[in-house]
Amino acid sequence: MYKPLVAVVGRPNVGKSTLFNAIVKKRISIVEDIPGVTRDRIYFDAEWLGHEFTMIDTGGIEFIDSDSNIFTSMRYQAELAIHEADVILYVVDGKMGIQPQDQEIANILRSSGKPIILVVNKIDSIEQEVNIYEFYSLGLGDPIGVSAVNLMNLGDLLDQVLEYIGKTPVEEDAEDAIHIALIGRPNVGKSSLTNALLGQERVIVSNIPGTTRDSIDTHWQHEGTEFVLIDTAGMRRKGKIDIPVERYSVIRALRAVDRCDVAVLVLDATEGVTEQDKKIAGYAHEAGKGSIIVVNKWDLIDKDSKTSDKFSEDIRRELVFMQYAPILYASALTKQRIHRLADLVKFVSEQQNMRVSTSVLNELISDAQLINPPPAKNGHPLRIYYMTQASVKPPTFVLFVNDPQLMHFSYLRFLENKLRETFGFEGTPIHLILRGKKDGDPE
């Protein structure tokens, strides 16, 4: 599902991060017990009145007149936010009033043609609402006064966001096609991999990180199966390669992951798994997407009989939350093993669409409890009544129990492992949902 992107921009110390946190806390309720799922504050999914969108915190924009790269770097951050976002929240400080930098940023935003909501933060009481009027001079329409600290007018702000989100066009594509997102850091070989799969120079390739500026959809057929390749861009251009903005490559991956069925995480064999790789992989995992790990540039590695095993151990250790993802060692340059990727994507797609009947699931639950009895807490044993599959992509199962609080995460992991041992589900996360017994329900 496509999720609109809402970027928060502005000078440092105007309360952007506080506003960002206030908005995303509307939806944060997941407690992840798997080590390694890291989230950067740059992005987070949010929800308001049933509408989902992704918030992006861009960091403070400063204009410093010097020979350093600071001016260029901060300006580039603004350009990234403008280019990627569907809606821009421009946050200013209602207590300090208009500053010279505010007008400079407004000039950049005004020329973008993107919907802009002018947010005057730190309006902590009704009496302070008079402070918003001077911001009309920025020429960005009616400002809205909010207090990110005490949530004043936050609902009105989100209502305005929804007005713009509702106008965002939803891209449609062939329903039967398997959508593949090639995700990863800049310069790991995503475009080269696309060309190798297609057998032609469909996407411009360069050794300069960030050559591809936009996601490019390419239809492709292989042995009767239709695929749509989404080649996600690196974020840096030739003149910007010294700017430390690599974390923004996550932003570009968000849309592709939201739209895809199977995410192909491309790693650089010469660099291994980096923190940035973990962030990108973590988003695909938490979005419930099928995943495949492709270790590209394998031709550049000096190998012996144990090299791939050691690499696999390192990947499993670093991406501990993605143990289910198959690993393919390949080279887009020499086309080594590239031909296997299409079949692997098709296999993972089948796995994430697999359905298991309730009767078979309950046989598995009975056998699992005989092997490993459910835990007890304070003398109260967990009772599992039955399990049923609620949905696919990802496979989602509902467990009906006497008391969800008696379920220990390790036992839930045990049940997930039994599902994988019995049915496979290779390449896809599995979601297990607990439902407690209601009063009056039969035991």
N, C-alpha and C positions, 0 to 999 in steps of 0.2 A: 504494500500500500504506500502510495506517495504521501510523504509528510512535508508540508510547507516548512520553510526555514525562516525563523524570526531572529534577526541579529540585533544585539544590543551594542551600540557604539556611543562614544563620547570621550571627553577628557578624563584623565585619572582623577580619582577621588570624588566623583560626582555620585557614586552609589550604584554603579552598574552591576557589580557583583552581588550586592545586596538585593537589588531588584531581580536579577537573574535567579538567585536562590529562592526568593519569595514566590516566583512564578513556577519553578520546577518542583517546589515542595508540594504543590497541588497534587502531584502524581507519585512522588517518591514513596514507595511502600515495600520495595523488594529488599530482603535481607539475603545477600549472596554468601553462602558458606564456603564457596570454592575459592581458595587463594588464587590470585593472579588476574582476576577480572578487574582491571584498573579503569577508572573513569577520570578523564581530564575535565576540569571545570569549564573548558571551552564549549562543551555541548552537552545537552541533556534533553530527553523527551519530556514534553509537558502536555497537559490536557485541560481544556476548559469547555464546560457544557457539552461534553461528548465529542469535541473536536480535538484531534491530536496534531501536534506540531513539534518541531525541534527548535530549541533555543540555542543560540550561539553567543558566547561571551567573547568579544573580540579583544579585550584588553584596552588600556588607555591610549588615546591618540594624542601625541604631543608634537608640536612643531618647534623644533629647536634650530636656530640659524647657526650651523657650524659645518665644519668639513667632515664630520663623522657621518656614519650611515643611519643615525638615529632618525633624522627627518625622513629619509627615504623609507626606512623600515616601518615607521608609524603610518606614513601615508599609504604604504603598500597594504598594511592591515586594513585600513579603511577601504581600499579598493577591493580587497578580497570579500569583505562583508557586503559591500554594495553589489558586487558581481554575483555572489551566491544567494543572497537573501531574497525571499518573496516579500517580506515586510521588514522594515528597519525601525527599531525603537531608538530614537536619538535622545539620550539622557543628558540633561543639564542640571546645574546646581541652583535650586531656588533660593538658597540662603546667600550665596555669593553674588548672584545676579549674572548678567551677561559678561563674559570675558572675551578678549580678542580672538582666542582660539576657537570659541564657539562659532563665531561668524565664519571663520575659515573652514571649519568642518561642515557647516551648513551649506556653504558654497559648493563643496564637493558633493554632498548628498542631493542638493537641489537639482544638479545637472544629471543625476543618475536616471531619472524617470521612474524610480521605484517608489512604492508607497512608503511614506515616512510619517511616523507618529512622534510628535515632539513631546517628550516626557520631562516635565519639570519636577525633579525629585526634591526630597527634604521639605515638602509642604506638610508639616506635621500637625497642623490644626486648621480649622476653617478660617481663622483670622489671618493666617499666612497665605491664603489663596490669592490675595492681592499681588503677591510677588510674581505671579505667572504672567502678568500683563506685559511687562517689558520684553518678554520673549517673542511677542508677536513680530517684533522688528527683524527676527531671523528669516521671515518670509516663508515659513514652513506650515502655515495654516494655524488652526486653533491648538494651542498647547493644552495639555491635561496635567493638572497638578496631582502628584501622588506622594505618598510616604512609603518607601520600600520597607522601612523599619516597622511601622505599625499597620501596614497593609491598607492605608487609607486610599480609596479610589482605585484599588487594584482591579476590582471587578469591572469598573467602567473602562479601564485601560484594556483589559482582555476582551471585552465586548468589541472595542474598536479593532483589535487584532483580528477577531473572527470576521468582521465585516470585509476585511481585505482578503483573508484566507478563503472565504467563500467565493471570491472572484478569481482564485488561482486556477488556471486550466489544468485538468487532470489528463495526463498523457495516456492514450489507449494503444494497445498493441495486440498482436495475435494471442488469443487466450491459450491456444494449444502449444505455443512455443515455450521452450524452457529458457527463462531469462538468466543469463550468467553475468555476474558482476566481477570483473577483474579488479581486485583491490590490493592496495599495498603502498608503500612509501614511494616517493619519486625515484626514478632511475633504477628500479628493480627489474624492468623489462616487460611491463604490462603491454605497451604498444607493440613491442617486438613479438610477444606471445600471441597477440591478436593477429598479426601478419602471418605468423607461422601456422596458426590454425586455419586461416583463410587461404593460405597459399598465394597471397598477393600483397602488394604494398597498399593496403586499404587505409592504414593509419600512418601518418608521418612519424618516422623514427629518428631520434637524435640522441647522442650521449649527454646532452645538456638536460639536467633534471628540469621537469616542468614544461617540456615542449608542447605537450597536449594541454590545451587550456580548458577544454570542456569534455564532458562525457559524450562519447560517440556511440550510438546504437548501430549495430551491423547485423542484418539478418543473414543466417547461414544454415545450410542444410547438410546433414551428415547421415548417410545410410537411412534415409527416410524420416529422420527426426529433425524438426525445425528448432533452431536455437536463435536467440537474440543475444549478441555479445555487447556488453556495456563496458567500454574501455574507460576506466576512470583516470583522471588526469593527475599528474604530479602538480605541485602548486607553485614552482619557481620558474621564472624566465631567465634567459641568459644573463641579462644585466643585473639580476637579483640574487645570484647563486650564493653570495656571501651573507645574505640576510637570514637571521635565525628564525624563520617562519615555517619550518618543516612541520610543526604540529598542525598547521592548517591543512595538511593533506588529509586529515581526518574529515574535515568539512566536506570535501569533494566526494569522499566515500559514502557519506550518509545517504544521499539520494539514491546512489546506485544500489546500496544494500537494501534500502526500503523497497526498491522496485524489483529486486531480483528474486529468483527462486533458489539459486545456488551461488554462493560467494566463493570465488577462487582467490585465496590469499597468496599473493606472489612474494616469495622471500628471495633475497640475494644470497646465494650460497657462499659468497666471499665475505659476507658480513654476519651471517647468522640471524637470530631473532633479536630485534631491538625493542626498546620501550615503545616506540611508535608502532611497531608491528603488533604489540600486545594490545594497544588501544584500539587499533583498527579491527583486529580479530575479536576483541571483546564486544565491540558493537554488533558485529555479525552474529556472535553467539547469543547475545541478549535479545537480538531481534528475532531469534528463532529460525535463522536461515540455515539451509544445507550448506556445508562448508567442505572445501578441498584445499589442501596446502600444496602449493607447487614451489619446489626449491629450484629456482632458475639459475642459470649460469653454472650448471653442474660440470660443464666441460672445463671450467677454469680451476677445478679442485684436483689436487694430487690425491689419487685414491688407491686404497688396497681393499682387501676383502671385508674389512670391518668399518670402512669409512661411512657408508650409508647408515649402518646400525648406530654408530656414535652420533651422527647428525640427528637421527630419529629420536634418540634418547634426549639429546639437548632440546629438541623442539617440544617433546612431550613434557619436559621439565619446565620450560619457559611458558608454554601454552597449556598449563595443566587443566584448564577449564574446557579445552577442546580436544580431549583424548579420542573422541569419536571420529575426528576428521582424517580421512586417508591422506597419505603423503606421496607425492609424485616427484621424483628427481628428474629434471629435464633441462634442456637447453633450447631456448628460442632461436639462438644463433645457428646451431647445428641441426635443429629440429629433433634432437634426441628425445625419444619417448613422447613427443608432442601428440602423436596420433592416438595415444591412450586417453587423453584428457576428455574427448567427446564421450567415449563410452563410460568413463568414470562419472562425468556429470549426469549422464542419463541414469546410471545406476543409483547415484545419490538422490536424484529426483524421484525415482521409484521408491526408494527407502522412506523418503519423507512423506510420501503419499500412501504408504501402506496402512491398511486397516486390519484390526484383529477383532474377532467376534468376542462378545462379552463372556460367552461360555468358555472359550479357550483361555481368556484372561483370568477367569476365576479358577480354572484348573492350575494355572501358573501360581496364583496367589496361595492356593492351598498347599501346593508343593513347597513354595518358598517358606511358608510358615512352619512346615514340618522340619525343613533343613535348619532354619534360623527363627526361633519363636520371636514374636513381636516384643518390644521392650515394655517395661512397667515402670510406673513412677509412684512412689509413696504407697505401694501395694495395689495400685490400680493398673491392670494390664491393658495394653492397647488391643482393641479388637477391630479387625478389618472385615467388614461385611461382604463387600464385593468391589470390583473394579470394572469400569467401562471406558471405552475410548470416546472422547468428545469431539475431536477434530484431527485434522492432518496439517502438515506444513506449519509448525512442527507437530509430530505426533503428540497429542495431549490426552492424558488419562486422568479420570476422576476416581479417587479412592474414597469410598464411604466408610467412615470409622466411627467409633463411639465418642472419641474426644481427640481432635487434631493436636492438642497440646501434648498428648502422650507420644506423638511421633517424633523420634530423634532423627536428625538429619542423616546420620550414618545408616539408619535402617531404610530411609527413603532412597539413599544411594544404593543400598543393597538391592532394593526392588528394581531400580533403574538398571542395574547391572544384569539382573535376571531377565529383564525384558530384552536387553541387548544380546545376551547369550542365547535366548530362545528364538528371537525373531530377526536379529541383525540390527536394523535401524542405523546402519553405518553411514556416517557423514551428516547426521542430523541430530540436533539436540532433542531431548525428550522432556516434556513438561508434565509434572505430576501435581495434581491439585487435590487437596484434602477437603472433604465435606463431612461435618459432624452430624451425628444423629439428632434429629429434632424430637422434642417431647411428644410421646404418643406413637413414635415410629416403632415398629416391631424389631426385636433384636434379631 
